[in-house]
Amino acid sequence: MRVQRRHVIYVQGYDPRGLAQYYRLFRTELRKSARIHGFEAEVGRPQSADDDTMASWSIDTRGDGWRTRVVYDFLRWEDLIKGDFAAPIWRTALHGFATYCRAFLAGVIPRIWKAHWRFGMFITYPYMVLLDLAILSSFPAWIVAAVAGSLGAAAPLKWAAAIATFLAALWALLKYTEKRTYALYLMSDTIFTWQFAHRGRPEWDRRIDRFARHLVEVARSGDAGEIVVVGHSSGSFLGVEIMARALALDPDLGRHGARVVLLTLGGNLPIVGFFPASQPFREHLRQLAVAPAIDWIDCQSRKDVMNFYPFDPIKGHGIDAGPARRNPSVVAIRFRDMIDPARYNRFRWQFFRVHFQFVMASERPHPFDFYTMICGPVALPDRVADPEAALAAVLARQPETPEPVPEKDRA
C-alpha cells in the first residue's frame, strides 16, 4: 500500500526536553535520512495548539516515483515533567528510594529482573549511585565527628554536626554529579511510573483523554491514508493508553477512513504493566492484542538496555488473548546494521544515545530508519511484512547489501 498522506502523532517519553529540542532533532535527523536514502524533504515550522498541549508541523517528502505529505503532531508533557523536577533534591531521593523499595516488596522489581536482567540493572542503577554517594558522604561526616570529639564537644552536639555534614555532602554530591549520573532524573521516573500505575496522576490522565479525543477527531475528519501513533520509551505505555481510550470513544476506529497504526519504539511497558494495581492497563493491552482494525508494531533492540528485549508485550504480562490475537508484530532491530561501525563503537556504551537511535536516522540505507517509516511512501504494516521491498520503494537506487558481520562481532 502506497501512502500519499499520513498523520503522525508522536508520544515522547518521560523527558523534560520539550518542543524546541525535539523539533531540532527531528529536522536534523530527517535531513540526514534524506541524504542517505536519496529523497528530498521539506519541513514546516511548528504551530502550537490553543491550549499548548501539542504542536504540529508539516513534512513533504519526494523520491523516485513517490511523494508523501505528513502532518506531525508532537504531544507535549514537558510542563508536567518539569513540575516533577522542581521537587527538592532530598524529597526526590527519599521518595525515589521508598518507591523502589515498595516496588521490590510488591514483586515488581524481581519480576523485571526475571523478564530482562539488563533493564533490572538499569532501573536499580540510580539507587546504587545513591548508596555510593552516601558512602562517600560518610567520610567528611566521620572527620567532623572526630574533630568535634577531640575538641571536647558533647556527644549530642558531635553527632548532630556529623549528621548535618553527611546530609550536606550527600545533597552536594547528588546535585553536582547529576549531569553525569542522571540519578535524580531516573528516580523521578521511578516515582512517576509508580504513581501512574496506581492512577495517582490525574493531570496526566486528563492530558491522555485530551489526546485520545484528538486521535478520534483526526480519524473522523482527516484526509490521511494512514494514522500512526508513535510511542518512544515511556511513550510506549502512554501511547497504549491513548489508543485504548480512543477505541473506547470510537469502537470503529480504524474501520472507517484512515488505517490506524500504533508504533512503539524502545518500549518499557512492564514498568507499568507489572504492578498488581495495573489491571486496567493490562486490559488495554488485551484489547489492542485482538483489535481487528488496529495494527500494532513493537520495535525492540537487544543493544538498548532501556527497553525490554526480547519481550512479548502480551504473554509477558501474563495475558491470554486467545486465538483472536493479532497484535503486536514484534520487530527486532540491530543498530549495528544501521550505523557506521566506527561511530557505533564510539557510542555503544552511551545508554541514552543508544536508546534514542530508535528516533534518529540510520547512517546507511535500512528498512527501519525512523524517518523513512513515518515519511516514506509505504504503509507501516506492509513495511513489516516485506522490509526489503519497502526499502527499495523509498530508494532512488537499489538498496545496498551491507557487508556481512562476523559472528563474534554481532550485538
Sequence and secondary structure as in RCSB ss.txt:
>XXXX:A:sequence
MRVQRRHVIYVQGYDPRGLAQYYRLFRTELRKSARIHGFEAEVGRPQSADDDTMASWSIDTRGDGWRTRVVYDFL
RWEDLIKGDFAAPIWRTALHGFATYCRAFLAGVIPRIWKAHWRFGMFITYPYMVLLDLAILSSFPAWIVAAVAGS
LGAAAPLKWAAAIATFLAALWALLKYTEKRTYALYLMSDTIFTWQFAHRGRPEWDRRIDRFARHLVEVARSGDAG
EIVVVGHSSGSFLGVEIMARALALDPDLGRHGARVVLLTLGGNLPIVGFFPASQPFREHLRQLAVAPAIDWIDCQ
SRKDVMNFYPFDPIKGHGIDAGPARRNPSVVAIRFRDMIDPARYNRFRWQFFRVHFQFVMASERPHPFDFYTMIC
GPVALPDRVADPEAALAAVLARQPETPEPVPEKDRA
>XXXX:A:secstr
 B SEEEEEEE  S S  HHHHHHHHHHHHHHHHHHHT EEEE   EE TTSSEEEEEEEEEETTEEEEEEEEEE
  HHHHHHHHTS HHHHHHHHHHHHHHHHHTTHHHHHHHH HHHHHHHHHHHHHHHHHHHHHHHHHHHHHHHHHH
TT  HHHHHHHHHHHHHHHHHHHHHHTHHHH HHHHHHHHHHHHHHHTT  HHHHHHHHHHHHHHHHHHHH   S
EEEEEEETTHHHHHHHHHHHHHHH TTBTTBSSEEEEEEES  THHHHTSGGGHHHHHHHHHHHH TTEEEEEEE
 TT TTS SS  TTGGGT   GGG    EEEE  GGGTS HHHHHHHTT HHHHHGGGGS  SS  TT HHHHHH
SSB HHHHHH HHHHHHHH SS         GGG  
